[in-house]
Amino acid sequence: MNKTELEELVYQQAKKAYGGAQGSGVPDGLVAGKDEPTGLVFEDAEGRKHKALTLKEKLSGDTFENVSVGKILRAKILGNYENLNEMETKSAGEGIGSLGGWMVDSSVSSQMIDLARNLSVVQRAGAYTMTMPTAEMRLVCISDDPTAEWVQEHGAITESDWTLAPINLKVVTLGVLVRSSIELLEDAPNAGDQLSASMSKAIALEMDRVALLGAGATEPRGIDSCGGISTISMGTNGGALTNYDELSEAIEDIADSNGLAGAIIMAPRTYFAYDRLKAATTNNRLEMPLSVQEIKDKGKLFHTNQIGIADTQGTETDASKVFVGDFKNILYGIRKNLEIEFTKQGGTNTFAKCEALIRCRLRCDVAVLRENHFARIIGIIPA
């Protein structure tokens, strides 16, 4: 791709990804043909449109609401299909993997990915999901906004410094490997559902972690590794929470970049430390500032144990972070269907122990579209 083609691609993507309501960076809709996608849509160099989905929009269709991945997995391992409905039986008969196991067909796979999305804090905070037709896609990142000005007749308009930079979504593998007793699957009809739910939760937690803290070497790069986010420190050696000032400052920093903070994510320890803040004179519960209260009232104040409480801040080794931002600027790219395979023979004495080894695999990546629409507070230590 030459420079002109790249500039045109970046421009077309910027037109779609930039300038939505309240500076969110997400358009309310596109002027499009009757059958064209609306919402946040990216266009590749070949002119193909790729729609990014909100959490309310499912990868799987409503047709598959009565299909249980867990029931199918249990039936495949046990070789007993008598408790499956017609659609589950059809899905169970498709796709034999390299281990002689079960490769999930696209519709059932999407259902399990949707389950993981529902469990993901970052997704609930507003992140988008987009399926990727290739292992690598180029998107656009906007780091500075253009400005407008009034001029007299014949006056010159000053050129704006707005910055566009390409982002490459390049998928890496996210996997879960678990072992299950065959006897347990035989004796507990709901064991398959519990197994699939546990694997979905593991995927959701790791998707949360990389979106927030991913280092970007052998894993996707998350918010914490972005150079364009605002950082507010609790001090050289950290500091305990006494008020909500740092949260208000973080929201202000995002507003200064024409952003709108829509969610706050922190560790459970931090969440409940805020919960217990008291006014010094009355010992009553400390009132939140309006900016924080608005986010809380929308149900967008989250905690997750994927944010650690053992960061180093100066001499302290028990610090933690808080992430504030417009999480509609987080995009998960998913390359292929979720893959589930099992074997009763692999691993250490799996066959002798009457066990099944189950592997769940997904190829995905994470992109931060507007880095300056995020802020972090670092160095939060216990009181």
Residue pairs with C-beta under 8 A, 6 or more apart in sequence:
1 9
1 45
5 45
6 166
9 43
9 44
9 45
9 138
9 140
10 140
10 164
10 166
11 164
12 43
13 42
13 43
13 139
13 140
14 140
14 142
14 164
16 27
16 30
16 40
16 41
16 42
16 43
17 25
17 26
17 27
17 40
17 42
17 139
17 140
17 142
17 369
18 25
18 27
18 142
19 25
19 27
20 26
20 27
20 28
21 28
22 260
23 258
23 259
23 260
24 259
24 260
24 262
24 326
24 328
24 329
25 142
25 259
25 326
25 328
25 329
25 369
25 370
25 373
26 39
26 40
26 328
26 329
27 39
27 40
29 38
29 39
30 36
30 37
30 38
30 39
30 41
32 38
36 49
37 49
37 51
38 51
39 51
39 52
39 54
40 51
40 52
40 128
40 328
41 49
41 50
41 51
41 52
42 49
42 50
42 52
42 130
42 137
42 139
43 49
43 50
44 50
44 137
44 138
45 138
48 133
50 130
50 131
50 132
50 133
50 137
51 130
52 128
52 129
52 130
52 331
53 59
53 128
53 129
53 130
54 126
54 128
55 117
55 118
55 123
55 124
55 126
55 127
58 110
58 114
59 110
59 111
59 113
59 114
59 117
59 129
59 131
59 334
60 107
60 108
60 110
60 111
60 113
60 114
61 107
63 87
63 107
64 87
64 107
64 108
64 110
64 111
66 85
66 87
67 85
67 87
67 88
67 91
67 107
67 108
67 111
68 88
68 192
68 193
68 196
69 104
69 108
69 111
69 112
69 115
69 192
69 196
69 340
70 190
70 191
70 192
70 193
70 194
70 195
70 196
70 197
71 83
71 84
71 88
71 192
71 193
72 84
72 88
72 91
72 92
72 102
72 108
72 192
73 102
73 192
73 195
73 196
73 340
73 342
73 358
74 185
74 189
74 191
74 192
74 195
75 81
75 83
75 84
75 88
75 92
75 192
76 92
76 101
76 102
76 342
77 180
77 182
77 185
77 342
77 344
77 356
77 358
78 182
78 185
78 186
81 89
81 92
83 189
84 92
91 104
91 105
91 107
91 108
92 102
94 103
94 105
95 102
95 103
95 104
95 105
96 102
96 103
97 103
97 339
97 341
98 341
99 341
99 342
99 343
99 346
99 359
100 343
101 340
101 341
101 342
101 343
102 340
102 341
102 342
103 339
103 340
103 341
104 112
104 337
104 338
104 339
104 340
105 337
106 337
109 337
109 338
109 339
110 337
110 338
112 196
112 199
112 200
112 338
112 340
113 334
113 337
113 338
113 362
115 196
115 197
115 200
116 200
116 201
116 203
116 204
116 207
117 123
117 129
117 204
118 124
118 204
119 200
119 201
119 204
119 205
120 127
120 204
120 205
120 207
120 208
121 208
121 265
121 302
121 303
121 304
121 306
122 207
122 208
122 211
122 212
122 265
122 327
122 330
123 129
123 204
123 207
123 332
124 302
125 262
125 263
125 265
125 300
125 302
125 327
125 330
126 262
126 263
126 300
126 326
126 327
126 328
126 330
127 211
127 327
127 328
127 330
127 331
127 332
128 328
128 330
128 331
128 332
129 331
129 332
129 334
130 331
130 332
130 333
130 334
131 333
131 334
131 335
132 169
132 171
132 333
132 334
132 335
132 365
134 335
135 170
135 171
135 335
135 363
136 168
136 169
136 170
136 171
137 168
137 169
137 333
138 166
138 167
138 168
138 169
139 166
139 167
139 168
139 169
139 331
139 367
139 369
140 164
140 165
140 166
140 167
140 369
141 164
141 165
141 166
141 167
141 367
141 368
141 369
141 370
141 371
142 162
142 163
142 164
142 369
142 370
143 163
143 165
143 228
143 370
143 371
143 372
144 161
144 162
144 163
144 372
145 160
145 162
145 257
145 258
146 160
146 161
146 162
147 160
149 157
149 158
151 157
167 367
167 368
167 369
169 331
169 333
169 365
169 367
170 365
171 333
171 334
171 335
171 363
171 364
171 365
172 218
172 219
172 220
172 363
172 364
172 365
173 361
173 362
173 363
174 203
174 206
174 207
174 361
174 362
174 363
174 364
175 359
175 360
175 361
175 362
176 199
176 202
176 203
176 359
176 360
176 361
177 357
177 358
177 359
177 360
178 195
178 198
178 199
178 357
178 358
178 360
179 347
179 350
179 355
179 356
179 357
179 358
180 191
180 195
180 355
180 356
180 358
181 353
181 354
181 355
182 344
182 354
182 355
182 356
183 354
184 191
185 191
185 192
185 356
188 194
195 358
199 340
199 358
199 360
203 360
203 362
205 304
205 306
206 306
207 332
207 364
207 366
208 304
208 306
209 222
209 306
210 219
210 220
210 222
210 366
211 220
211 222
211 223
211 330
211 332
211 366
212 222
212 223
212 224
212 265
212 304
212 306
212 307
212 323
213 222
213 223
213 224
213 225
213 306
213 307
213 308
214 220
214 221
214 222
214 224
214 225
214 366
215 221
215 222
215 225
216 222
216 225
220 364
220 365
220 366
221 366
221 368
222 366
222 368
223 229
223 323
223 325
223 330
223 368
223 371
223 374
223 376
224 321
224 323
224 376
226 368
226 371
226 374
227 371
228 371
228 372
229 325
229 371
229 372
229 374
229 375
229 376
230 250
230 253
230 254
230 257
230 372
230 374
230 375
230 376
231 375
231 376
231 378
232 246
232 249
232 250
232 253
232 375
232 376
232 377
232 378
233 313
233 377
233 378
233 379
234 240
234 246
234 313
234 319
234 377
234 378
234 379
234 380
234 381
235 313
235 314
235 379
236 313
236 314
237 313
237 314
237 315
237 316
237 379
238 313
238 314
238 316
238 319
238 379
238 380
238 381
239 379
239 380
239 381
240 273
240 380
240 381
240 382
240 383
241 270
241 273
241 274
241 277
241 380
241 383
242 277
243 277
243 286
244 274
244 277
244 286
244 288
244 289
244 292
246 322
246 377
247 264
247 289
247 291
247 292
247 322
247 324
247 377
248 289
248 291
248 292
249 375
250 261
250 322
250 324
250 375
250 376
250 377
251 261
251 291
251 292
251 295
251 324
251 375
252 291
253 375
254 260
254 261
254 324
254 325
254 326
254 372
254 373
254 374
254 375
255 261
257 372
257 373
259 325
259 326
259 370
259 372
259 373
260 326
260 373
261 291
261 295
261 324
261 325
261 326
261 373
261 375
262 295
262 298
262 300
262 325
262 326
262 327
262 328
263 295
263 300
263 301
263 302
263 324
263 325
263 326
263 327
264 292
264 295
264 300
264 301
264 302
264 322
264 323
264 324
265 302
265 303
265 304
265 307
265 322
265 323
266 274
266 302
266 303
266 304
266 307
266 320
266 321
266 322
266 323
267 303
267 304
267 305
267 307
267 308
267 309
267 320
267 321
268 303
268 304
268 305
269 309
269 320
269 382
270 303
270 307
270 309
270 320
270 322
270 380
271 301
271 303
272 303
273 380
273 382
273 383
277 285
277 286
278 284
278 285
278 286
279 285
279 286
279 287
288 296
292 301
295 301
307 320
307 321
307 322
307 323
308 320
309 318
309 319
309 320
310 317
310 318
310 319
311 317
311 318
311 319
311 320
311 321
311 378
311 379
312 319
313 319
313 378
313 379
313 381
314 379
316 379
316 381
318 381
318 382
319 378
319 379
319 380
319 381
320 380
320 381
321 376
321 377
321 378
321 380
322 376
322 377
322 380
323 374
323 375
323 376
324 374
324 375
324 376
324 377
325 373
325 374
325 375
326 370
326 373
326 374
329 368
329 369
329 370
329 373
329 374
330 366
330 367
330 368
330 369
331 366
331 367
331 369
332 364
332 365
332 366
333 364
333 365
333 366
333 367
334 362
334 363
334 364
335 363
335 364
335 365
336 362
336 363
338 360
338 361
338 362
339 359
339 360
339 361
339 362
340 358
340 359
340 360
340 361
341 358
341 359
341 361
342 356
342 357
342 358
342 359
343 350
343 356
343 357
344 350
344 351
344 355
344 356
344 357
345 351
346 357
347 355
347 357
350 356
350 357
368 374
